[in-house]
């Protein structure tokens, strides 16, 4: 049996979670802008890959 581990992090008010990648959270604000909050480098790389596959019209910042 697999165990689902849920971690709670603080997401700023006014943001909705789009998808989680480990400790990183891809969130959107009321204006439709997306941000990746938290996480370590592997989590952020997973998020970047997901965005490139499922949200290919988005621009991905290459600094993180």
N, C-alpha and C positions, 0 to 999 in steps of 0.2 A: 504494500500500500504506500502510495506517495504522500508526502506531507507538504502542504502548501504553506510556505512561510510568508507571512504578511508583515511588512515593516511600515511603520507610520512615520512620515516625515512631514514637516510643515511646508505647505504650499501657500504662497501669499494669497490673500483675499482677492477675489476677482479673477482668479485663474482656474481653469478646469484641466484635469489630467487627460491627456490624449492617450499616452502609453507609458509604461514603466519598463526600464531596462536595469535590473539590479537595483542599485541605490539611486540611479538617475531617473528623473521624471521629465517627460516631454509634456509641456503644458501650453495652453493657449489662453490668451486674454480676450476681453470682450471685443476688441478691434480685429481679432483674427490673427494676431501675431503669435508665433510659436517661439518658445524658449526651452532649452534643456537645462534643468536645474540639478545640481548635485552629481553624485556618482564619481567613480574613478575612471581612469583612461579606458580600460576594456569596456565598461558600461557605456561610455560616450561613443566609442567606436561601433558598438552594436547599434546604438541609436542612429548614428550616421548611416550605417548600412541599411537599416530599416527605412529611413527617410529616402534614401536613394532608390530603393525598390518600390515603395508604396506611395511615396509623395514626390515623384520625380520632378515636378514643377517647382519644388522648393529650392532655394539656394542654401547650401550648407557652408557654414563657416569652417575654414580649413585650419584655424589656429588651435582648436581644441581636439 
